[in-house]
Amino acid sequence: MLYKAANGLVNKLVKKGIIEAGECELYCFGIETSILKGLHLLSYVILGLLLGKIPELILFLIVFIPLREYSGGYHAASKLGCYIVSCMVVLSMLLTVRFIPAAYYNVSIYLAMFSGAILLFLVPVEAKTKPLDDSEKTYYKSKAGFTIVLLLILSLFLFMVNQRLLSFILALSLFYELIAAVIGKLSLITGKHGEGY
């Protein structure tokens, strides 16, 4: 359905002479990807509004998206699967932040250290459908490592200045990426994999 919408838009742009006919596939891919990302973001915002946790959602996305991009990990086998899994991740984070007692925020630094330490050894987690060459592995490992260490430092700092909720959200970001990395590694071993890095 999204492909048809993107293709229809691209065909109109070709007829108006805005883009070349030879570039249709590239533009279709770009438009479809943009629509999907917009749908994801809209769904996250709706979840954040329903649970009254928009600031927490924004912080989580600012932290989790680059962490996920550089670290890799599990990818669903279809676009629908990706949408469902990503919405479930966001929903579970928002529900955790909303309903867990504030006293449990004190575990944030331990959760962050545990998750971060294991992630440093696992990342980057590639997919069988899109293996990384040595230079890409080095690039992603350095970017992921920097991001993980930065999040650990920020989580510790926020914990020390008594911003336990913010520290907890950073810790959850690391923990969710750890889950994605472990499942991604297991899928490489078992041969079950998604669409790409």
Secondary structure, 3 states (H helix, E strand, C coil): CHHHHHHHHHHHHHHCCCCCHHHHHHHHHHHHHHHHHHHHHHHHHHHHHHHCCHHHHHHHHHHHHHHHHHHECCCCCCHHHHHHHHHHHHHHHHHHHHHCCHHHHHHHHHHHHHHHHHHHHHCCECECCECCCHHHHHHHHHHHHHHHHHHHHHHHHHHHCCCHHHHHHHHHHHHHHHHHHHHHHHHHHHCCCCCCC
